């Protein structure tokens, strides 16, 4: 049984614990940073956008993780010989000064350094994503101007407690937004058109435990001409009240139960570039995943470690909506990842 939150409530009580664990289809719990009690260095806040189509994609992150800030720009090309570039300047002890908004529905998220700047603006039903970095590829700058529209009525919202008191994760994933604009790298321009380019927002606020691993998968696109997407994941916190697994079809969310990431193994290690198999305990999400590109990175400075494999590829299989409607999915571009953190 999964618990659905259907009314606006405070996210945290006076002790910094979740007032309710569960999921919602809108951003109903109200996040108040002043109620966070789990320690000033344990608070993690981020806005992450991925915008892509069948040919290329771009990812932008602004994160304030208390003792470490991170701004990240990734560009990925899926054609020919796939390639990607990620540049992630870090800062020391931002401690909340990045001032990320307390809601995903409005406001400005901005961060910059000597040679880069990233800006997210939410207003009047649109999301404007702007970014620049002086030296991105072979000494050439990157410039990004994207507009996201057609935000669906429902999304994935989850309130997940950890075993430790005053530790929690509050997360919203907004899939299936339409994207228009361009990315310019030197003299090359990559144009995103709203009939074929889609975006997802990963909006996260929480007090995390030191060591954890998460699995996350996402895709947005078209199935038989209709907007379709999904969010799947697990691996951290107490998810007994709800999982984050959802389908999105024509603006509506459809709740799933458990989904397993069948990452292939070879010689005792994950073989990320071989085909994966996703299965669900209720038979409502059965997908094959053919990888195209592994955006892999590992930062290890002993006390802090982040080992990431974000694998982009194509999903094919079946998805079943709440009313039993069965959708046939073919070659839907998306990603699935495994991330191990000590932070």
ABEGO torsion letter per residue (X at the ends): XBBBBABBBBABBAAGBBABBEBBABBABBBBAAABAAEAAABBBBBBBBBBBAABBBBBBBBBAGABBBBBBBBBBABEBBBBBBBBBBBBGAGGAAGBBABAABEBBBBBBAABBBBBBBBGGBBBBBBBBABABGGBBBBBBBBBBGBBABBBBBBBBBABBGBBBBBBBBBGBBBBEBBBBEABBBBBBAAABBBBBBBBBEBBBABBBBBBBBBBEBBGGBBBBBBBEBGBEBAAABBABBBBBGGBBBBBBBBBBBBBBBGGBBBAABBBBBBBAAGABBBBBBBABBBBBBBBAGABBBBBBBBBBBBBEBBBBAAGBBBBBBGBBBBBBBBBBBX
